Amino acid sequence: MTTDFDRALRSLRVWDTALPAFDPAGAPPDPLALFHDWFTAAVAAGQTEPHTPSLATVDEEGRPDVRVVMLHGADARGWHFASHSTSAKGRQLAARPEAALGFYWPVQGRQVRVRGPVATGTPEEAYADLHARTTGALAAALVGRQSEVLDSPETLAAASTAAWHRAEAEPDAPAPTWTPYTVEPAEVEFFQGDERRRHVRLRYRRDPSTPDGWIRELLWP
């Protein structure tokens, strides 16, 4: 029997508008430069929240996990985000410091995938990262207990209210478990969708033996 879900799912179309061209022959030798270009283009094209990739990790038993995080930067060191070290993702990264990030920008039919080892920032970097953000971000960090079981919405409301008051009264308040993380790229893939499904996939693989430190290769879509 066809359900409303089935009808809704079958009604959807992907990339029914003109998409930008991408010639991998003109791609820069370093994936960071291309990421910066694509990110800036996504913002200019009106992509909603282009700075919120999916983060994939693996727990102690080898089971995959994924969630959306906020990008805090992308530079020569890698791609940066932050969380509590006591959260599910923090515990998983402590046990298995490898991760993947997936950016999807449907306005332009583009994806970027980043995979590699994860480095943990210093307490000084954590403090600077947290206090460069909004009062709301500080309040959320002060609530803490991310991923723990919550007994009721009222408990969260009380903790959140108290955290907001403290963030406003103490803008320099520390959140000891707040931790910056950096995905140090071993592989970065750029995917450009095509209306005729002739998608372009360009992968950079880290190789210190090459002049630029990267190998570029095309992948079948």
Stockholm file with secondary structure:
# STOCKHOLM 1.0

chainA/1-221         MTTDFDRALRSLRVWDTALPAFDPAGAPPDPLALFHDWFTAAVAAGQTEPHTPSLATVDEEGRPDVRVVMLHGADARGWHFASHSTSAKGRQLAARPEAALGFYWPVQGRQVRVRGPVATGTPEEAYADLHARTTGALAAALVGRQSEVLDSPETLAAASTAAWHRAEAEPDAPAPTWTPYTVEPAEVEFFQGDERRRHVRLRYRRDPSTPDGWIRELLWP
#=GR chainA/1-221 SS CCCHHHHHHHHCCSCCSCCCCCCGGGCCSSHHHHHHHHHHHHHHTTCSCTTCCEEEEECTTSCEEEEECCCCEECSSCEEEEEETTSHHHHHHHHSCEEEEEEEEGGGTEEEEEEEEEEECCHHHHHHHHHTSCHHHHHHHHHCCTTSCCSCHHHHHHHHHHHHHHHHHCTTCCCTTEEEEEECCSEEEEEECCTTSCCEEEEEEECTTSTTSEEEEEECC
#=GC SS_cons         CCCHHHHHHHHCCSCCSCCCCCCGGGCCSSHHHHHHHHHHHHHHTTCSCTTCCEEEEECTTSCEEEEECCCCEECSSCEEEEEETTSHHHHHHHHSCEEEEEEEEGGGTEEEEEEEEEEECCHHHHHHHHHTSCHHHHHHHHHCCTTSCCSCHHHHHHHHHHHHHHHHHCTTCCCTTEEEEEECCSEEEEEECCTTSCCEEEEEEECTTSTTSEEEEEECC
//
